[in-house]
Structures are given as structure tokens and as C-alpha cells.
């Protein structure tokens, strides 16, 4: 099993290009199920989760062609509308095939995703919305069996903000008869990116990026070309790393307008940040200041940046309070940070982090994707050698992380 070996206490210098967003690419890939025509995608990241989604779609009969950052998907016919447990359990985003399959072919069999290391993420809002649109959904032997002769538009008020729920229902509504209103919809940029792709395919969607999305169903969708948006979490991770370790870095191909909450907190920590078009430059001298964060749905502070900011707070001047409001079990990295010498006390859904002058390298174990990134940032700031185990989590969401950090001057290598 691969590990990352990091020699810390080196400032980061240089520039790297931000990859396409995983959380945008996965639902957009599922949109290929809505049409028999080819969907041509650019800026698709080379990640384990993208490969898993491609495997799932191919299993259903979708032709998948991959060339570097380009991907062509064509679902001329859907042979087997099933998402099996062995794939869904490794990647919960597999549930995003449910809406498109039901809208295009009238039936789907999708495994329930089960639990997750960072907490429960139920699919009840997906089911509730599809049922409101006329689908019949039964749970049998761990699978959702869904059927519908033709989905009908409906007003759907979601009980909670859910990104995948919003995306699933938006895709389903694109081919439904009549108009669908999604209220209390997720406002994440990835939802907007999916809407742009669907619109290029011929969907009629208004309000994406707001709490109310209106979709007027059409009889069919066509092929399209779409460029996947930049990964705002990858960009935020490199910026947090440079703020913790010090130095000066420049990110190319970034989307600064999607990073307002993180950039504000990094400036509060003492970083100097300038934005020019799709480039973000950050300069940091000395130890950062402690900044408290509270996670919230977009446009609030992203839960996917919480672990990175906890690592930043571990070496900051002062005390920070990190409050997690999205997932109930997303502080497992705190115990691993403590192995590096971090002073962290967990109080319910908050972590009180008292910054120390320097961390000490040690062996640590990643527990989830973003926790892995937090441990890497801590390792870059620590004295001596840090070894991060179970980095297959990182490979799910970061393209060539060690190569990009290496290009910024970090001493980081992948070992077995």
C-alpha cells in the first residue's frame, strides 16, 4: 500500500496548474446517460473516482473514450441500468446515475450507498424528489428499484441542502414532462457547472446557483461539448499548504470566484493574495495567525476545507475554534494531528486548536480524502520526516498531489 514520505520545514515556491473538479466531473459524466449522442468533456481530472465512474457507466453500456484530460461518453443504448454495491460502496457519487437512468429509460436498480467514514449521508431526499415526480421506488435486498413510465414535473422542497440530491433531481427533471421547481436547492458551483452542461445539451434550466432551480422538461437531449470547472478544493488545499509552510506560490487555471470563503480566511491568517484572471498568487512570511472557521453549505466555508484549516491552525499564533456542522464524524484527523504534536481538544462538534511553534514528524494514517490533505499540510510544516499511510484516499480526489507539491519545492515522495 502506497505511502507519502514528507520532509518538512521548507517554504513552498513556484507555480502549478489546478485540475478539473472531481465533484463537477462525476455528475457531468452521469449526464451522458440522458442522451444517445456523444458528450465531449475537457479538463477531466485523472482520479480514482473518475475511473470508477467510467467503469460503472461502461458496465451500463456507455462507450467511454479517454485521452489525457479529454473524455468522450456516448450512451447510444443502456444495456444494464444497474449500479452494483461493489462500485457504489467505494464511491457514493455512484447514486447520481439514479435520476438519469429513470428519466431516460424508465427504470433503474441502484445499490444503497450505506455509511461513510465521515458520517451518514442518506439518499432520502433523492427518493422523495423522484417519488414526487411520479416514480415508484422500492427498497429490496439493499437496492433501490425505481420505475416510471414518464417522470412528471413537480414542486420539490428538500428538507436539507444536498448537493448530490439537487444534481440527481435536476438531471431527472430535464427529461420530465412539465416544469419542476427544486426549492432549498444546493448552490455549490459544481451544481452550476452541471446546469451549464445540461443547458448545452438542450435542457431548460433557470436559477442554478440559487436556492430555487426551475427546470422545464424537454422531450430529448442532444450531445454537447463542455469543459469541467477547476477544482476549488484542490486550489484551496495548495493555498492552505503555502500559508502553513510559508513561501510564495501561483496557481494557474483556478476559479477564484468560487473560493471567497477560503480566501477571506487565508487573508485573515496573514497571507497576501492577489487574483489576476484565472491565476491566484499567495505570499506568506512567518507563522500564520489562528483563524476560526465554521463549515456551512456554499457560499459558506466548505466542509471539504475543514481538515486543511485544522492543520493550518495547528502551527498558527493563538487559538482557533473549528466547528463542523455538515458531517458528524469528520474530526478523525485530529487524533492523527495530535501524533505530530498538535494541541487539539474536541468539544462536541467543535475542535479547539491551540497553535504550537512547530510540529514533529511522525507516522500517521489517513482516514478520508480531505483528512489526508490535512495530514500532508501538517507534514509540510513539521520538523523531520512524516509518513502518511493509506493515501489511496488522496488518489480519489487529488491528481498527482506529490508531483505538484514537488514542483513547489516540497520534499515529498510516494513509497510502498
C-alpha positions as CSV (number, residue, x, y, z in Angstrom):
1,X,0.0,0.0,0.0
2,X,1.4,3.4,-1.1
3,X,2.5,6.0,1.5
4,X,3.8,9.6,1.3
5,X,7.1,10.4,2.9
6,X,7.4,14.1,3.7
7,X,10.4,16.1,4.9
8,X,9.0,19.3,6.4
9,X,10.0,22.8,7.3
10,X,10.6,24.0,3.7
11,X,8.9,27.0,2.2
12,X,6.8,26.4,-1.0
13,X,7.9,28.3,-4.2
14,X,6.7,28.1,-7.7
15,X,3.5,27.6,-9.7
16,X,1.2,24.7,-10.6
17,X,-2.0,24.3,-12.6
18,X,-5.3,23.4,-10.9
19,X,-7.0,20.2,-12.2
20,X,-10.7,19.9,-13.2
21,X,-13.1,19.4,-10.3
22,X,-13.9,15.9,-9.3
23,X,-17.2,17.0,-7.7
24,X,-18.2,18.6,-11.0
25,X,-16.9,15.8,-13.3
26,X,-18.8,12.9,-11.7
27,X,-22.3,14.3,-12.1
28,X,-21.5,15.6,-15.6
29,X,-20.3,12.1,-16.6
30,X,-23.7,10.8,-15.4
31,X,-25.4,13.3,-17.6
32,X,-24.2,11.3,-20.6
33,X,-27.0,8.8,-19.7
34,X,-29.6,11.3,-20.7
35,X,-28.8,11.2,-24.4
36,X,-27.8,8.8,-27.2
37,X,-25.5,11.5,-28.6
38,X,-21.8,11.9,-27.6
39,X,-20.9,14.1,-24.7
40,X,-17.4,15.5,-25.1
41,X,-15.7,16.7,-21.9
42,X,-12.4,18.6,-21.4
43,X,-10.4,19.3,-18.2
44,X,-11.4,15.9,-16.7
45,X,-9.1,15.1,-13.8
46,X,-7.2,11.8,-13.7
47,X,-8.6,10.4,-10.4
48,X,-9.6,7.1,-8.9
49,X,-13.2,8.2,-8.5
50,X,-13.4,9.3,-12.2
51,X,-12.0,5.9,-13.3
52,X,-14.6,4.2,-11.0
53,X,-17.5,6.3,-12.6
54,X,-16.2,5.5,-16.1
55,X,-16.2,1.8,-15.2
56,X,-19.7,2.0,-13.8
57,X,-21.0,3.8,-17.0
58,X,-19.2,1.3,-19.3
59,X,-20.8,-1.5,-17.4
60,X,-24.2,0.0,-18.3
61,X,-23.3,0.1,-22.0
62,X,-21.8,3.6,-22.3
63,X,-18.9,3.9,-24.7
64,X,-16.1,5.7,-22.8
65,X,-13.0,7.1,-24.6
66,X,-10.3,8.8,-22.5
67,X,-7.4,10.8,-23.9
68,X,-5.4,12.7,-21.3
69,X,-7.8,15.4,-19.9
70,X,-10.4,14.7,-22.6
71,X,-13.2,12.2,-22.4
72,X,-16.0,11.2,-24.8
73,X,-19.0,9.4,-23.4
74,X,-21.8,8.0,-25.6
75,X,-24.8,6.1,-24.3
76,X,-26.3,5.0,-27.6
77,X,-28.2,2.4,-25.7
78,X,-28.4,1.5,-22.0
79,X,-27.9,-2.2,-21.6
80,X,-27.9,-2.8,-17.8
81,X,-29.4,0.1,-15.7
82,X,-27.8,-1.2,-12.5
83,X,-25.3,0.3,-10.1
84,X,-23.9,-2.6,-8.1
85,X,-22.9,-2.5,-4.5
86,X,-19.2,-3.2,-5.1
87,X,-18.9,0.1,-7.0
88,X,-21.4,2.2,-5.0
89,X,-19.7,1.3,-1.7
90,X,-16.3,2.6,-3.0
91,X,-17.8,5.9,-4.3
92,X,-21.1,7.2,-3.0
93,X,-21.4,9.6,-6.0
94,X,-22.5,6.4,-8.0
95,X,-26.0,7.2,-6.8
96,X,-26.0,10.0,-9.3
97,X,-27.0,7.5,-12.1
98,X,-30.4,7.0,-10.5
99,X,-32.1,10.2,-11.9
100,X,-30.7,10.0,-15.4
101,X,-31.5,6.2,-15.7
102,X,-35.0,6.7,-14.6
103,X,-35.6,9.7,-16.8
104,X,-34.1,8.1,-20.0
105,X,-35.2,4.5,-19.7
106,X,-37.9,4.4,-17.0
107,X,-36.2,2.0,-14.7
108,X,-33.0,1.7,-12.5
109,X,-31.5,-0.5,-9.9
110,X,-29.1,1.3,-7.7
111,X,-27.4,0.0,-4.5
112,X,-27.9,1.9,-1.3
113,X,-24.6,3.5,-0.5
114,X,-24.5,2.7,3.2
115,X,-22.4,4.6,5.8
116,X,-19.3,6.7,5.3
117,X,-16.2,7.3,7.3
118,X,-17.1,10.9,7.8
119,X,-20.7,10.3,8.7
120,X,-24.1,9.3,7.4
121,X,-25.1,10.8,4.0
122,X,-28.6,9.4,3.3
123,X,-30.3,9.4,-0.1
124,X,-33.8,10.0,1.3
125,X,-34.1,13.4,-0.5
126,X,-33.3,11.8,-3.8
127,X,-36.0,9.2,-3.3
128,X,-38.5,11.8,-2.0
129,X,-38.0,14.0,-5.0
130,X,-38.2,11.3,-7.6
131,X,-41.4,9.9,-6.0
132,X,-42.9,13.4,-6.2
133,X,-42.2,13.2,-9.9
134,X,-44.1,10.0,-10.2
135,X,-41.5,7.3,-9.7
136,X,-42.2,4.1,-7.8
137,X,-39.2,3.2,-5.7
138,X,-38.9,0.1,-3.5
139,X,-36.0,-1.0,-1.3
140,X,-35.2,-4.6,-1.7
141,X,-32.1,-6.5,-0.6
142,X,-30.1,-3.3,-0.3
143,X,-31.1,-1.9,-3.7
144,X,-33.4,0.9,-4.8
145,X,-35.6,-0.5,-7.5
146,X,-37.1,2.5,-9.4
147,X,-39.6,2.6,-12.2
148,X,-41.5,5.4,-14.0
149,X,-43.3,5.4,-17.4
150,X,-42.5,9.1,-17.7
151,X,-41.5,11.4,-14.9
152,X,-43.7,14.5,-14.4
153,X,-42.7,17.9,-13.2
154,X,-43.3,18.7,-9.6
155,X,-42.6,21.2,-6.8
156,X,-40.0,19.6,-4.6
157,X,-39.0,21.2,-1.3
158,X,-35.9,19.5,0.1
159,X,-35.7,19.0,3.8
160,X,-32.0,19.7,3.8
161,X,-29.5,21.1,1.4
162,X,-28.0,18.2,-0.6
163,X,-25.6,18.6,-3.5
164,X,-26.0,15.2,-5.0
165,X,-29.7,15.3,-4.3
166,X,-30.0,18.6,-6.2
167,X,-27.9,17.2,-9.1
168,X,-29.8,13.9,-9.3
169,X,-33.2,15.7,-9.4
170,X,-32.1,18.4,-11.8
171,X,-30.9,15.7,-14.3
172,X,-34.1,13.7,-13.9
173,X,-36.3,16.8,-14.3
174,X,-34.5,17.8,-17.6
175,X,-36.4,15.0,-19.4
176,X,-39.6,15.1,-17.3
177,X,-43.0,16.2,-18.6
178,X,-43.7,19.7,-17.4
179,X,-41.9,22.0,-15.0
180,X,-40.1,21.1,-11.9
181,X,-39.2,23.5,-9.1
182,X,-36.4,22.5,-6.7
183,X,-36.6,24.5,-3.5
184,X,-33.9,24.6,-0.9
185,X,-31.5,23.5,-3.6
186,X,-27.7,23.4,-3.2
187,X,-25.9,26.5,-4.5
188,X,-22.5,24.9,-5.0
189,X,-20.5,25.9,-8.1
190,X,-20.5,22.3,-9.1
191,X,-24.3,22.4,-9.4
192,X,-24.0,25.4,-11.6
193,X,-21.4,23.6,-13.8
194,X,-23.7,20.6,-14.2
195,X,-26.5,23.0,-15.2
196,X,-24.3,24.6,-17.8
197,X,-23.5,21.2,-19.3
198,X,-27.2,20.2,-19.3
199,X,-28.1,23.5,-21.0
200,X,-25.5,22.9,-23.7
201,X,-27.3,19.5,-24.2
202,X,-30.6,21.4,-24.7
203,X,-32.0,21.4,-21.2
204,X,-34.1,24.4,-20.0
205,X,-32.8,25.3,-16.5
206,X,-33.0,28.6,-14.7
207,X,-31.8,29.6,-11.2
208,X,-28.8,27.2,-10.8
209,X,-26.6,28.7,-8.1
210,X,-29.7,30.0,-6.1
211,X,-31.9,28.2,-3.6
212,X,-34.7,27.7,-6.2
213,X,-34.0,26.0,-9.6
214,X,-36.6,25.8,-12.3
215,X,-36.4,23.1,-14.9
216,X,-38.8,22.9,-17.9
217,X,-38.6,19.3,-19.2
218,X,-37.9,18.6,-22.8
219,X,-38.6,15.6,-25.0
220,X,-34.9,14.7,-25.6
221,X,-31.4,16.0,-25.1
222,X,-28.5,16.0,-27.6
223,X,-24.8,15.8,-27.5
224,X,-22.6,18.7,-26.3
225,X,-19.0,19.8,-25.6
226,X,-18.3,21.0,-22.1
227,X,-15.2,22.0,-20.1
228,X,-15.2,20.9,-16.4
229,X,-14.7,23.7,-14.0
230,X,-11.5,24.0,-11.9
231,X,-11.3,22.2,-8.6
232,X,-11.8,24.8,-5.9
233,X,-10.9,22.3,-3.1
234,X,-7.6,21.4,-4.7
235,X,-6.8,25.1,-5.2
236,X,-7.8,25.8,-1.5
237,X,-5.6,22.9,-0.4
238,X,-2.4,24.3,-2.1
239,X,-3.2,27.8,-0.8
240,X,-3.6,26.5,2.8
241,X,-0.4,24.5,2.4
242,X,1.6,27.6,1.4
243,X,0.0,29.6,4.2
244,X,1.1,27.0,6.8
245,X,4.6,26.3,5.4
246,X,5.3,29.8,4.1
247,X,6.6,30.9,0.7
248,X,5.1,32.2,-2.5
249,X,3.0,30.2,-5.0
250,X,1.0,30.8,-8.0
251,X,-2.0,28.7,-9.1
252,X,-3.0,28.7,-12.8
253,X,-6.4,27.7,-14.2
254,X,-8.1,28.4,-10.9
255,X,-11.6,29.8,-10.2
256,X,-11.1,32.4,-7.5
257,X,-14.8,33.5,-7.6
258,X,-15.7,30.1,-6.1
259,X,-13.1,30.5,-3.2
260,X,-14.3,33.6,-1.4
261,X,-14.8,32.0,2.0
262,X,-11.4,30.3,2.0
263,X,-9.5,33.3,0.6
264,X,-11.0,35.5,3.2
265,X,-9.8,33.2,6.0
266,X,-6.4,32.8,4.5
267,X,-6.0,36.6,4.3
268,X,-7.1,36.7,8.0
269,X,-4.3,34.2,8.7
270,X,-1.8,36.7,7.2
271,X,-1.5,35.6,3.6
272,X,-1.1,38.2,0.9
273,X,-3.3,37.1,-2.0
274,X,-3.7,38.6,-5.5
275,X,-6.0,37.4,-8.2
276,X,-5.5,38.0,-11.9
277,X,-8.0,36.3,-14.2
278,X,-7.7,32.6,-13.6
279,X,-4.4,32.9,-11.6
280,X,-4.1,33.2,-7.8
281,X,-0.9,34.2,-6.2
282,X,-0.3,33.8,-2.5
283,X,2.7,35.0,-0.4
284,X,3.2,34.1,3.2
285,X,6.0,35.2,5.6
286,X,6.3,33.8,9.1
287,X,3.8,31.9,11.2
288,X,0.1,32.3,10.3
289,X,-2.4,33.8,12.7
290,X,-5.1,31.5,14.1
291,X,-8.4,31.7,12.4
292,X,-11.7,30.1,13.5
293,X,-14.0,28.5,10.9
294,X,-17.5,27.1,10.9
295,X,-18.5,24.9,8.0
296,X,-21.7,25.6,6.1
297,X,-23.2,24.9,2.7
298,X,-22.0,27.1,-0.1
299,X,-21.3,30.0,-0.1
300,X,-20.3,29.4,3.4
301,X,-16.9,27.8,4.4
302,X,-16.6,24.4,2.8
303,X,-16.6,21.2,4.9
304,X,-14.1,19.9,2.4
305,X,-11.6,22.5,3.6
306,X,-12.0,21.9,7.3
307,X,-9.2,19.4,7.8
308,X,-6.7,21.6,5.9
309,X,-7.5,24.6,8.1
310,X,-7.2,22.5,11.2
311,X,-3.6,21.6,10.1
312,X,-3.0,25.3,9.4
313,X,-4.4,26.2,12.9
314,X,-2.1,23.6,14.5
315,X,1.0,25.8,13.7
316,X,-0.6,29.2,14.0
317,X,-0.2,32.0,16.5
318,X,-3.1,31.8,19.0
319,X,-6.2,29.6,19.3
320,X,-8.7,28.7,16.7
321,X,-12.1,27.0,17.0
322,X,-13.0,24.7,14.1
323,X,-16.8,23.9,14.1
324,X,-18.1,21.2,11.8
325,X,-21.9,21.5,11.0
326,X,-22.2,19.2,7.9
327,X,-20.8,15.8,8.9
328,X,-21.0,14.4,12.4
329,X,-17.8,12.3,12.3
330,X,-15.3,14.5,10.5
331,X,-12.7,15.1,13.2
332,X,-10.9,11.7,13.0
333,X,-7.8,13.5,11.6
334,X,-7.5,15.4,14.9
335,X,-6.1,12.3,16.6
336,X,-3.5,11.9,13.8
337,X,-2.5,15.6,14.0
338,X,-2.0,15.1,17.8
339,X,0.6,12.4,16.9
340,X,2.5,15.2,15.2
341,X,2.3,17.3,18.4
342,X,-0.8,19.4,17.6
343,X,-2.7,20.7,20.7
344,X,-6.3,19.9,19.8
345,X,-9.3,19.4,22.2
346,X,-12.6,18.1,20.8
347,X,-15.7,19.6,22.3
348,X,-18.8,18.2,20.6
349,X,-18.8,19.3,17.0
350,X,-16.0,21.8,17.6
351,X,-12.3,21.4,17.9
352,X,-10.2,23.9,19.9
353,X,-6.8,24.2,18.3
354,X,-4.0,25.9,20.2
355,X,-1.2,26.6,17.8
356,X,2.3,25.3,18.6
357,X,5.5,26.8,17.2
358,X,6.4,23.6,15.3
359,X,5.1,20.1,14.8
360,X,7.2,17.0,15.0
361,X,7.3,14.4,12.1
362,X,5.7,11.0,12.8
363,X,3.8,8.2,11.1
364,X,0.1,9.0,10.6
365,X,-2.8,7.3,8.9
366,X,-5.3,9.0,6.6
367,X,-9.0,8.3,7.4
368,X,-10.7,10.0,4.5
369,X,-9.9,12.2,1.4
370,X,-9.7,15.6,3.0
371,X,-8.2,14.3,6.2
372,X,-5.3,13.0,4.1
373,X,-4.8,16.5,2.7
374,X,-4.7,18.0,6.2
375,X,-2.1,15.5,7.2
376,X,0.1,16.3,4.2
377,X,-0.1,20.0,5.1
378,X,0.8,19.2,8.7
379,X,3.7,17.1,7.4
380,X,5.0,20.0,5.3
381,X,5.0,22.2,8.4
382,X,6.6,19.6,10.8
383,X,10.2,19.1,11.7
384,X,11.7,15.9,10.5
385,X,10.0,13.2,8.5
386,X,6.3,12.5,8.3
387,X,4.9,9.3,6.7
388,X,1.2,9.4,5.7
389,X,-0.3,5.9,5.2
390,X,-3.4,4.9,3.3
391,X,-3.1,7.6,0.7
392,X,-5.5,5.8,-1.7
393,X,-7.9,8.3,-0.1
394,X,-5.8,11.1,-1.7
395,X,-5.8,9.5,-5.1
396,X,-9.6,9.7,-5.1
397,X,-9.6,13.5,-5.2
398,X,-6.1,14.9,-5.9
399,X,-4.4,14.5,-9.3
400,X,-0.6,13.9,-8.9
401,X,-0.5,15.7,-5.5
402,X,3.1,14.7,-4.7
403,X,4.2,15.8,-8.1
404,X,2.5,19.2,-7.8
405,X,3.8,19.8,-4.3
406,X,7.3,18.7,-5.5
407,X,7.1,21.3,-8.3
408,X,6.5,23.8,-5.5
409,X,9.7,22.7,-3.7
410,X,8.3,20.3,-1.2
411,X,10.4,17.2,-0.3
412,X,7.6,14.6,-0.8
413,X,7.9,11.1,-2.3
414,X,5.5,8.2,-2.8
415,X,6.8,4.9,-1.4
416,X,5.4,1.4,-0.9
